Amino acid sequence: MQFLTRFLLPFLVSWLLTFSLASLFHSQYVVNQLVKVGVVVEFGDRLNLTFDDWLGLLPTYGTIIAVALLIAFGIAGWISKKLENYRLPLFILAGIAAFITVLLAIESIMNINIIAGARGWGFYAQLLAGAIGGYVFARMSAVKSAES
């Protein structure tokens, strides 16, 4: 029960933020590629596309991200017990590692990059989403730990 109260809310917040950023970065990468080839994309269309992508990616990419972060944060938590001074960077690296693993695994299994926003510089934007998620989880779970 203590696990649920100390880590569930920080995990859910960090996952939701991470997925939302990953989806946003994906959408804007795709729109940017359209603009590069001369397609005019109005601001309202950008917003609609971003929202539609968020809803569309949530059941699949959102679930995959949740599982990857759960595994990565579990490993980072285990390592951080031994290296307490490195807790924050460990969780940031765990978020990055989760995305590297997911994106490379999807590409190798399916032989295609199904997350269009993870091509080129979009790949690094996805890693940034993971890093931010790791940072948020580390900070929130540390605060929760200090309160217990």
C-alpha positions in Angstrom: 0.0 0.0 0.0 2.9 2.4 0.8 4.1 1.9 -2.8 0.7 3.1 -4.2 0.6 6.2 -2.0 4.3 7.1 -2.5 4.7 6.3 -6.2 1.4 6.0 -8.0 0.5 9.7 -8.2 4.0 10.7 -9.3 4.1 7.9 -11.9 0.7 8.9 -13.3 1.6 12.6 -13.5 5.0 11.9 -15.1 3.5 9.4 -17.5 0.7 11.8 -18.6 3.1 14.6 -19.0 5.6 12.4 -20.9 3.0 11.0 -23.2 1.4 14.4 -23.8 4.8 15.9 -24.7 5.7 12.9 -26.9 2.4 13.3 -28.7 2.8 17.1 -29.1 6.3 16.7 -30.4 5.1 14.0 -32.8 2.3 16.2 -34.1 4.4 19.3 -34.6 7.1 17.3 -36.3 4.6 16.0 -38.8 3.0 19.4 -39.4 6.5 20.9 -39.9 7.2 18.3 -42.5 4.0 19.3 -44.3 4.9 22.9 -44.1 8.3 22.2 -45.6 6.7 20.8 -48.8 4.4 23.8 -49.1 1.2 22.8 -47.3 -0.4 25.7 -45.5 -1.4 24.6 -42.0 -3.5 27.1 -40.1 -3.1 27.4 -36.3 -6.6 26.0 -35.7 -5.7 23.0 -37.9 -2.5 22.5 -35.8 -4.5 22.5 -32.6 -7.0 20.0 -34.0 -4.3 17.7 -35.4 -2.5 17.9 -32.0 -5.6 17.0 -30.1 -6.6 14.2 -32.5 -3.1 12.7 -32.4 -3.2 12.8 -28.6 -6.5 10.9 -28.5 -5.4 8.5 -31.3 -2.1 7.7 -29.8 -3.3 7.3 -26.2 -4.4 3.7 -26.3 -1.3 2.4 -28.1 1.7 4.7 -27.8 0.4 5.9 -24.4 0.2 2.3 -23.1 3.6 1.4 -24.5 5.2 4.5 -22.9 3.5 3.6 -19.6 5.0 0.1 -19.6 8.4 1.3 -20.7 8.5 4.0 -18.0 7.3 1.6 -15.3 10.2 -0.8 -16.1 12.8 2.0 -16.5 11.7 3.8 -13.3 11.7 0.5 -11.4 15.3 -0.2 -12.5 16.3 3.4 -11.7 14.7 3.2 -8.3 16.6 0.0 -7.5 19.9 1.5 -8.7 19.2 4.8 -6.8 19.0 2.9 -3.5 22.7 2.1 -4.0 23.6 5.5 -5.5 21.4 7.9 -3.6 23.4 11.0 -4.7 22.6 10.2 -8.4 18.8 9.7 -8.0 17.7 12.6 -10.2 20.1 11.9 -13.1 19.2 8.2 -12.9 15.5 8.9 -13.4 16.2 11.3 -16.2 18.4 8.7 -17.9 15.7 6.1 -17.3 13.1 8.2 -19.1 15.5 8.6 -22.1 16.4 4.9 -22.1 12.7 4.0 -22.0 12.1 6.0 -25.2 15.3 4.7 -27.0 14.2 1.1 -26.2 10.6 1.6 -27.3 11.4 3.5 -30.5 14.2 1.1 -31.6 12.2 -2.0 -30.6 9.2 -0.8 -32.6 11.4 -0.1 -35.6 13.2 -3.4 -35.5 10.0 -5.5 -34.9 7.9 -3.8 -37.5 10.8 -2.8 -39.8 9.3 0.7 -40.1 9.2 3.7 -37.8 5.4 3.9 -37.1 5.9 7.0 -34.9 6.4 9.5 -37.8 7.3 12.2 -35.3 10.3 10.1 -34.1 12.3 10.6 -37.4 15.2 12.9 -37.7 15.2 15.6 -35.0 11.8 14.2 -33.8 13.7 11.2 -32.3 15.5 13.6 -30.0 12.3 15.4 -29.1 10.9 12.0 -28.0 13.9 11.5 -25.9 13.4 14.9 -24.4 9.8 13.9 -23.4 11.3 10.9 -21.6 13.9 13.0 -19.8 11.3 15.4 -18.6 9.1 12.6 -17.4 12.0 11.1 -15.5 12.8 14.4 -14.0 9.2 15.0 -12.9 8.9 11.5 -11.4 12.1 11.8 -9.5 11.1 15.2 -8.0 7.6 14.2 -7.2 8.5 10.8 -5.7 11.3 12.4 -3.6 8.8 14.9 -2.2 6.4 12.1 -1.4 9.3 10.1 0.2 10.3 13.0 2.4 6.6 13.4 3.6 6.4 9.8 4.7 
